[in-house]
Amino acid sequence: MVVGVIVNVIDPDHAFSYITSVSTVGIIVIWGTILVCHMAYRKKVASGALPASDYRVPGAPVTTWAALAFLVLVLILLFFDADGRVALVVGAVWFAAVGIGYVASSRRRSPVGTR
């Protein structure tokens, strides 16, 4: 919420666009991660490293690949619109900031067994 207030103070005309851009790119990245994890899980099931689930994704693995291709297509199509490019840039900055924050905070923490 603090970031939203700061963005609103700095650029109130575009604040809503910036905040929704983060959520747009975030949703695409999250669903892409879920799909990649599903493919990794299915690979481990096929090798016998993990037990199979009772629930099967309809049409997998074709539908998993199709959904991932669709998300990539959405990212590509965002480049062709001015607001879409803003979404990609703001989303990239946001994920970079979150990544840097994660690395910085994990370096300060001691390993689990040494507390």
N, C-alpha and C positions, 0 to 999 in steps of 0.2 A: 504494500500500500504506500510505503514511503517513496518507492521509485515512481509510482503513479502520480503522486503529488509533485515530486520534483519535475517530472516530465511535463505536467500540466503548467507548472510555473515557468519553465523554460520555453515551451512551445505549445500554448493552449489551443491553437488552431489545428494542430496535427496530433495532439496527445492521444485521442481516441484511436486514430489510425495506427500509431506506434504500439499501443497496448494490445490492440486486436491482432496486430502483426505477430507479436510474440506468441499469442495463443494459436494463431493459424499455423505458423511454422512448428510450434511445439506439438500440436496434434499430429501433424504429418510425421515428425521425427519419432514420436512415441509409437504410433501405429506401425511405422517402418521397423522400429526396434522389436515390437511384438512379432511381426511377421518373420524377421530374421531369426529371432529366438525360436519360433515355431519350426523353422526349417532346420535349425541346429538340433532341436529336440527330436524331430523325425529321423534325422541322420543317426543320432545315438540310439534310438529305438531300433532302427534297422540293423545296427551293428550289435545289438544285444546289451549295450551298456546301460540302458534304462528300460523299465517296463512300459508296455504300451498302455495308453489311456483307453477307457471304455468309450469316451467320446471321440468321434472321428470328424475332422473338419470336412464338410461336404466338398468333394471334388479335389481334395488335396492330392498332390502338391501343386497341381495346375492352378487352382484358385489362389493359393498363397503367392505364387509367382505373378499371377495376373494382378492381384491387389498391390503387390510391391511395385510392379510396372506402372500401375495407375498412379500411385503416390509420386513416383519419379516424374511421370508425365505432368502432374499438377505442379511440381516444383519447376519444371521446364517452362510450362505455360505462364507461371508467375513472372518470368523474366520479360514477357511481352507487354506487361501492363505497368504503368508508373507506380501505382499503389502496390502491385505485386513485387516490384523490385524493392520498394521500401520494406515490405514484409520480409523479404529474404535478407536484406542488410540488417534490419533491426533484429530479426531472429538469430542471425549469425553472431551479432554483437552480444545478444542476451546469452546464448549458449556458450560463447567464449568466456563471458564474465562468470557464469555459473561454474564452468570448468576450472577457471583460475581460482575461484573461491573454494571449490572442492579440494583442489591440490593444496592450496595454502592451509586450509583447515585440517587436512589429513596429515600434513607434515608436523603440525603442532601436537597432534594426539600421539600418545605413546601406544605401542602395540598392545593388543588385548591382554596378553599374558603377563605384562610387566606392570600393571597398575597396582 
